[in-house]
Amino acid sequence: MNILILGGGGREHALAWAIRQNPKCDRLFVAPGNPGMTDIARCADLDVLDGGAVVEFCALEAVDFVVIGPEAPLAAGVGDALADAGIPHFGPSAAAAQLESSKSFTKEICDACGAPTAAWARFTEADPARTYIRAKGAPIVVKADGLAAGKGVVVAMTEAEAIAAIDDMFGGSFGSAGAEVVIEEFMAGEEASFFVLCDGVNVLPIGSAQDHKRVGDGDTGPNTGGMGAYSPAPVLTDVIAQIALDRIVKPTVAEMARRGMPFKGILYAGLMIENGQPRLVEYNVRFGDPECQVLMMRLGAQVFDLLLASAEGRLDRMAVNWADDHALTVVMAAQGYPGTYQRGSVIGGLDAVPEDSRHMVFHAGTARKGGHLVANGGRVLSVTARGASLAEARAEAYAMVDKITWPEGFCRSDIGWRAL
């Protein structure tokens, strides 16, 4: 089969790496891709937000299946354009993608199906939001309602911090994503990510992970898109995962079908777990980044068969075959991230880093310039390893990091600390 993956980050590199290993994969395209993918796929210059352009490319290159990586093309309706053209694809419709593109939509779904989540309120103006915060007190959570590249959430430990977040969001810091704001109850506990494939009716869990959102060691500093992750997540036991499946995921999928917008794709449920009970923090409708990197390392080539079954409504006939091991990824980012950072610094040493079924460096924000590999984003590399234990996977990943020469980059030194 000829397969097209939309996206150009570490998530898409990991998906391409896993799918390329499947014997069903004949030709693999990634749009726009990145320099790390050029040995396994053809990178295409394509506007991934333009459904018509994607459909035209599929016709030109005889693409049989499309995997939509990031959230933006899903929210823009690229999946709908592919469906209208009769092109099989992995990813929900724009209507179903509201589970990520609108925080208030998700809250309404949870309320309708009884899925446990935080108490909440929605605001379109700053003054009522400030009044609500003063009445509820802190800690409290302030979220831009729309897509904000993983950065539109402020866990405010003081009222002043929460009100500053309101001022930022309604002041335009997140563009149209902050035109509406959702304020939520602060939930205590430990957070984990639960990944479940859906085909509109059936659901199939494919793994768990925990990521590190804060930029600094010990989970300090501002939130980022993710500084590292590991899989599986010890806190998400089989018992808790089953509770989440029965009380949160399955009711959500049933409610979406009832509303005439069946969900097909990956539901990435962020869960807060306290006293053995999970509550939903939020849904994403695509693989997480960097969680995808550790999941793909453990799933390997079978992932394509699972994605295809999701698209074709065959998940009730599928099973996941897990390697009985652990994976951990360390994100290397440009100095200054998540604030202002410089592009163009040269990255060396990658030739000395092993790349095989147990070790991979997935590229995110890289480019080629003057014969050199250079940084071209905030989060630049995901250095990923597998091991028989989490401690072994972490040791392997940091040994790989030590071989990379990039003075203008940095990483956290404690990925996996909570589990270890």
C-alpha positions as CSV (number, residue, x, y, z in Angstrom):
1,M,0.0,0.0,0.0
2,N,1.0,3.6,-0.6
3,I,0.7,5.5,2.6
4,L,0.8,9.3,3.4
5,I,1.4,10.7,6.8
6,L,0.5,14.3,7.4
7,G,2.8,16.3,9.8
8,G,6.5,17.0,10.3
9,G,7.3,16.6,14.0
10,G,8.6,13.9,16.3
11,R,5.2,12.2,16.5
12,E,5.1,11.8,12.7
13,H,8.7,10.6,12.5
14,A,7.8,7.9,15.1
15,L,4.7,6.9,13.1
16,A,6.7,6.8,9.9
17,W,9.4,4.7,11.6
18,A,6.8,2.1,12.8
19,I,4.7,2.0,9.7
20,R,7.7,1.6,7.4
21,Q,8.5,-1.7,9.1
22,N,5.1,-3.2,8.1
23,P,5.3,-5.4,5.0
24,K,2.1,-3.9,3.8
25,C,3.9,-0.5,3.3
26,D,5.1,-0.1,-0.3
27,R,5.7,3.6,-0.7
28,L,5.7,6.0,2.3
29,F,5.2,9.8,2.0
30,V,5.3,12.3,4.8
31,A,4.1,15.9,4.3
32,P,6.0,18.1,5.1
33,G,8.2,15.6,7.0
34,N,11.7,16.6,8.3
35,P,15.3,15.6,7.7
36,G,15.2,12.6,10.0
37,M,12.6,10.9,7.8
38,T,14.4,11.1,4.4
39,D,15.9,7.6,4.7
40,I,12.5,6.0,5.2
41,A,10.0,8.2,3.3
42,R,9.6,10.8,0.6
43,C,9.0,14.2,2.1
44,A,6.4,16.2,0.2
45,D,5.9,19.9,0.1
46,L,2.2,20.0,0.8
47,D,-0.1,22.3,2.8
48,V,-1.6,19.8,5.3
49,L,-4.4,22.2,6.2
50,D,-5.7,22.3,2.6
51,G,-8.0,19.3,2.2
52,G,-8.3,19.8,-1.5
53,A,-4.5,19.8,-1.9
54,V,-4.2,16.6,0.1
55,V,-6.8,14.9,-1.9
56,E,-5.1,16.0,-5.2
57,F,-1.7,14.7,-3.9
58,C,-3.4,11.3,-3.1
59,A,-4.8,11.0,-6.6
60,L,-1.4,12.0,-8.2
61,E,0.6,9.5,-6.1
62,A,-2.0,6.7,-5.9
63,V,-2.1,6.9,-2.1
64,D,-4.2,4.2,-0.5
65,F,-4.2,5.3,3.1
66,V,-3.6,8.6,4.9
67,V,-2.6,9.0,8.6
68,I,-3.3,12.5,9.9
69,G,-0.8,13.3,12.6
70,P,-1.4,16.8,14.2
71,E,-4.6,18.3,15.5
72,A,-4.8,21.3,13.2
73,P,-5.6,19.4,10.0
74,L,-8.2,17.4,11.9
75,A,-9.9,20.5,13.2
76,A,-9.6,22.0,9.7
77,G,-11.7,19.2,8.2
78,V,-9.0,17.4,6.2
79,G,-10.5,14.1,7.3
80,D,-13.8,15.2,5.9
81,A,-12.2,16.1,2.6
82,L,-10.6,12.6,2.4
83,A,-13.9,10.9,3.3
84,D,-15.8,12.9,0.6
85,A,-13.2,11.7,-1.9
86,G,-13.4,8.1,-0.8
87,I,-9.8,8.0,0.4
88,P,-9.3,5.7,3.5
89,H,-7.7,7.6,6.4
90,F,-7.0,7.5,10.1
91,G,-8.4,10.4,12.0
92,P,-11.7,11.8,13.1
93,S,-14.0,14.2,11.3
94,A,-13.9,17.9,12.2
95,A,-17.1,17.5,14.2
96,A,-15.7,14.6,16.2
97,A,-12.3,16.5,16.6
98,Q,-14.2,19.0,18.7
99,L,-13.2,16.7,21.6
100,E,-9.9,18.4,21.3
101,S,-10.6,21.7,19.5
102,S,-13.2,22.8,22.1
103,K,-12.7,22.3,25.8
104,S,-16.3,23.3,26.4
105,F,-17.6,20.8,23.9
106,T,-15.8,18.0,25.7
107,K,-17.2,19.1,29.0
108,E,-20.7,19.0,27.6
109,I,-20.1,15.5,26.3
110,C,-18.8,14.4,29.7
111,D,-21.8,15.9,31.5
112,A,-24.2,14.2,29.0
113,C,-22.7,10.7,29.4
114,G,-21.7,11.0,33.1
115,A,-18.0,10.7,32.6
116,P,-16.2,11.9,35.7
117,T,-14.3,15.1,35.2
118,A,-13.6,18.5,36.9
119,A,-16.4,20.9,37.7
120,W,-16.3,23.7,35.2
121,A,-17.6,27.0,33.8
122,R,-17.3,28.7,30.4
123,F,-16.7,32.5,29.9
124,T,-16.7,34.8,26.8
125,E,-15.8,37.9,28.8
126,A,-13.0,38.7,31.3
127,D,-14.9,40.4,34.1
128,P,-17.3,37.5,34.9
129,A,-14.3,35.1,34.7
130,R,-12.4,37.2,37.2
131,T,-15.4,37.3,39.5
132,Y,-15.8,33.5,39.3
133,I,-12.1,33.0,40.2
134,R,-12.4,35.2,43.2
135,A,-15.4,33.3,44.4
136,K,-13.8,29.9,43.9
137,G,-10.3,30.7,45.0
138,A,-7.1,28.9,44.1
139,P,-5.6,26.5,43.0
140,I,-7.7,26.6,39.9
141,V,-7.2,25.8,36.2
142,V,-7.7,28.2,33.4
143,K,-7.9,26.9,29.8
144,A,-8.2,28.6,26.4
145,D,-11.2,26.8,24.8
146,G,-9.6,26.3,21.4
147,L,-6.4,24.8,20.1
148,A,-3.3,26.4,21.5
149,A,-0.5,24.0,20.5
150,G,-0.5,22.3,24.0
151,K,0.2,25.6,25.8
152,G,-3.3,27.0,26.5
153,V,-3.6,25.6,30.0
154,V,-2.6,27.5,33.2
155,V,-2.7,25.6,36.5
156,A,-2.9,28.6,38.8
157,M,-1.8,28.1,42.3
158,T,-2.9,31.7,43.3
159,E,-5.8,33.9,42.4
160,A,-3.4,36.5,41.0
161,E,-1.9,33.9,38.7
162,A,-5.4,32.8,37.5
163,I,-6.5,36.4,36.8
164,A,-3.3,37.1,34.9
165,A,-4.1,34.0,32.8
166,I,-7.6,35.4,32.1
167,D,-6.0,38.7,31.1
168,D,-3.6,37.0,28.8
169,M,-6.2,34.8,27.1
170,F,-8.8,37.5,26.6
171,G,-5.9,39.9,25.6
172,G,-5.1,37.8,22.6
173,S,-2.1,35.7,23.7
174,F,-3.6,32.6,22.1
175,G,-5.4,34.3,19.3
176,S,-8.9,32.9,18.5
177,A,-8.2,29.9,20.8
178,G,-8.7,32.3,23.8
179,A,-11.9,33.9,22.6
180,E,-13.7,31.6,25.0
181,V,-12.2,30.4,28.3
182,V,-13.0,27.4,30.5
183,I,-12.2,27.5,34.2
184,E,-12.0,24.2,36.0
185,E,-11.7,22.8,39.5
186,F,-8.1,21.9,40.3
187,M,-7.9,18.1,40.5
188,A,-5.3,16.6,42.8
189,G,-3.5,13.3,42.1
190,E,-1.1,11.9,39.5
191,E,-1.7,12.4,35.8
192,A,-1.3,9.7,33.1
193,S,-2.1,9.4,29.5
194,F,-4.4,6.6,28.2
195,F,-4.5,5.8,24.5
196,V,-7.5,4.1,23.0
197,L,-8.3,3.4,19.3
198,C,-11.9,3.9,18.2
199,D,-13.8,2.9,15.1
200,G,-17.0,4.7,15.8
201,V,-18.4,1.8,17.9
202,N,-15.6,-0.4,19.2
203,V,-12.6,0.7,21.4
204,L,-9.2,-0.9,21.8
205,P,-6.7,0.3,24.4
206,I,-3.1,0.5,23.0
207,G,-1.1,1.7,25.9
208,S,-0.3,4.3,28.6
209,A,2.4,6.9,29.1
210,Q,3.3,9.7,31.4
211,D,5.0,12.9,30.1
212,H,6.8,15.8,31.7
213,K,5.1,19.1,30.8
214,R,7.3,21.4,32.9
215,V,10.5,22.7,31.4
216,G,12.8,22.1,34.4
217,D,14.0,19.2,36.6
218,G,11.6,18.3,39.4
219,D,8.6,19.5,37.3
220,T,9.5,23.1,37.8
221,G,9.1,26.2,35.5
222,P,6.5,26.9,32.8
223,N,4.5,24.3,30.9
224,T,5.8,23.1,27.5
225,G,4.6,20.8,24.8
226,G,6.4,18.0,26.6
227,M,10.0,17.5,27.7
228,G,10.0,13.7,27.8
229,A,7.8,10.7,28.4
230,Y,7.8,7.0,29.3
231,S,5.6,4.0,28.7
232,P,3.9,2.2,30.4
233,A,2.7,4.5,33.2
234,P,2.9,2.5,36.5
235,V,0.1,4.6,38.0
236,L,-2.3,3.4,35.4
237,T,-2.8,-0.1,36.6
238,D,-5.0,-2.6,34.7
239,V,-7.8,-2.1,37.2
240,I,-7.7,1.7,36.8
241,A,-7.4,1.5,33.0
242,Q,-10.6,-0.7,33.0
243,I,-12.4,1.9,35.1
244,A,-11.3,4.6,32.7
245,L,-12.5,2.6,29.8
246,D,-15.9,1.7,31.3
247,R,-16.7,5.1,32.9
248,I,-15.0,7.6,30.6
249,V,-14.0,6.4,27.1
250,K,-16.9,4.0,26.2
251,P,-19.6,6.5,27.4
252,T,-17.9,9.2,25.4
253,V,-17.8,7.1,22.2
254,A,-21.4,6.1,22.7
255,E,-22.5,9.7,23.2
256,M,-20.6,10.9,20.1
257,A,-22.3,8.2,18.0
258,R,-25.7,9.2,19.5
259,R,-25.1,12.7,18.3
260,G,-24.3,11.6,14.8
261,M,-20.6,12.3,14.9
262,P,-19.0,8.9,15.5
263,F,-15.5,9.1,16.7
264,K,-12.9,7.2,14.6
265,G,-9.2,7.6,15.4
266,I,-7.2,7.8,18.6
267,L,-8.6,9.1,21.8
268,Y,-5.8,10.2,24.0
269,A,-7.3,10.7,27.4
270,G,-5.4,12.7,30.0
271,L,-6.4,11.2,33.3
272,M,-6.0,12.5,36.9
273,I,-5.8,9.5,39.2
274,E,-6.4,9.8,43.0
275,N,-7.2,7.0,45.4
276,G,-7.5,4.6,42.5
277,Q,-10.1,6.6,40.7
278,P,-9.5,8.3,37.3
279,R,-11.1,11.5,36.2
280,L,-10.8,13.1,32.7
281,V,-8.5,16.1,32.5
282,E,-9.0,16.5,28.7
283,Y,-9.1,14.6,25.4
284,N,-6.7,14.9,22.5
285,V,-7.8,13.3,19.2
286,R,-4.3,12.5,17.9
287,F,-1.2,10.8,19.3
288,G,0.6,12.9,21.9
289,D,4.1,14.2,21.3
290,P,6.4,13.0,22.9
291,E,4.1,10.1,24.1
292,C,3.8,8.8,20.5
293,Q,7.5,8.2,20.4
294,V,7.5,5.8,23.3
295,L,4.3,4.1,22.2
296,M,5.7,3.5,18.7
297,M,8.9,2.1,20.0
298,R,6.9,-0.6,21.9
299,L,4.3,-1.2,19.3
300,G,6.5,-1.4,16.1
301,A,5.2,-2.5,12.8
302,Q,1.8,-3.8,14.1
303,V,0.6,-0.2,14.5
304,F,-0.3,0.1,10.8
305,D,-2.6,-2.9,11.1
306,L,-4.3,-1.3,14.1
307,L,-4.7,2.1,12.4
308,L,-6.2,0.4,9.3
309,A,-8.6,-1.6,11.5
310,S,-9.7,1.6,13.2
311,A,-10.5,3.2,9.9
312,E,-12.3,0.1,8.5
313,G,-14.4,-0.6,11.6
314,R,-12.7,-3.9,12.5
315,L,-11.3,-3.1,16.0
316,D,-13.4,-5.8,17.6
317,R,-11.3,-8.4,15.7
318,M,-7.9,-6.9,16.7
319,A,-5.5,-7.5,19.6
320,V,-2.4,-5.6,20.7
321,N,0.8,-7.6,21.0
322,W,3.0,-5.8,23.5
323,A,6.7,-6.2,24.0
324,D,7.1,-6.8,27.8
325,D,9.4,-3.8,28.2
326,H,9.6,-0.1,28.8
327,A,10.4,2.9,26.6
328,L,11.6,6.4,27.6
329,T,12.2,9.5,25.5
330,V,14.2,12.6,26.4
331,V,13.3,15.8,24.5
332,M,16.3,18.0,23.5
333,A,15.1,21.6,23.1
334,A,16.6,24.9,22.0
335,Q,17.9,27.2,24.8
336,G,15.1,29.6,25.7
337,Y,12.2,27.2,25.0
338,P,9.3,27.5,25.7
339,G,10.1,31.3,25.5
340,T,12.2,32.9,22.8
341,Y,14.8,30.7,21.2
342,Q,17.2,30.9,18.3
343,R,17.1,28.8,15.1
344,G,20.0,27.6,13.0
345,S,22.4,26.2,15.6
346,V,24.4,23.2,14.3
347,I,23.7,19.7,15.8
348,G,26.5,17.2,15.7
349,G,27.2,13.7,17.0
350,L,24.1,11.9,15.6
351,D,26.3,9.6,13.6
352,A,27.6,8.1,16.8
353,V,24.1,7.4,18.2
354,P,22.7,3.9,17.5
355,E,19.4,3.7,15.6
356,D,17.7,0.3,15.7
357,S,14.6,-1.4,17.2
358,R,15.7,-0.3,20.7
359,H,17.3,3.1,20.1
360,M,16.0,5.9,17.9
361,V,16.4,9.7,17.7
362,F,13.2,11.1,16.3
363,H,13.5,14.5,14.7
364,A,11.0,17.3,15.4
365,G,12.4,20.8,14.8
366,T,15.3,20.1,12.5
367,A,16.4,21.4,9.0
368,R,19.3,21.0,6.6
369,K,21.4,24.1,6.0
370,G,24.8,24.3,4.3
371,G,25.3,20.6,4.6
372,H,24.6,20.6,8.4
373,L,21.7,19.5,10.5
374,V,20.4,22.5,12.3
375,A,17.8,23.3,15.0
376,N,14.6,24.7,13.4
377,G,12.2,24.8,16.3
378,G,11.7,24.7,20.1
379,R,11.6,21.0,20.7
380,V,14.1,19.6,18.3
381,L,15.0,15.9,19.0
382,S,13.3,13.1,20.9
383,V,16.1,10.7,22.1
384,T,14.3,7.4,22.7
385,A,15.3,4.0,24.0
386,R,13.8,0.7,25.2
387,G,14.9,-1.4,28.1
388,A,13.8,-4.4,30.2
389,S,13.1,-1.9,33.0
390,L,12.3,1.8,33.1
391,A,15.7,2.4,34.7
392,E,17.4,0.6,31.9
393,A,15.5,2.5,29.3
394,R,16.4,5.8,31.0
395,A,20.1,4.9,31.2
396,E,20.1,4.0,27.5
397,A,18.4,7.2,26.5
398,Y,20.7,9.5,28.4
399,A,23.7,7.6,27.1
400,M,22.5,8.5,23.6
401,V,22.0,12.2,24.7
402,D,25.6,12.3,25.9
403,K,26.8,11.5,22.3
404,I,25.0,14.5,20.8
405,T,26.9,17.7,20.6
406,W,24.6,20.7,20.6
407,P,25.8,23.5,23.0
408,E,22.7,25.6,22.2
409,G,20.4,22.8,23.3
410,F,19.3,21.5,26.6
411,C,17.2,18.7,28.2
412,R,15.8,17.7,31.5
413,S,18.0,15.3,33.4
414,D,15.3,13.5,35.4
415,I,12.8,12.1,32.9
416,G,11.0,9.2,34.6
417,W,11.8,10.5,38.1
418,R,8.3,10.1,39.5
419,A,8.1,6.4,38.5
420,L,11.6,5.6,39.6
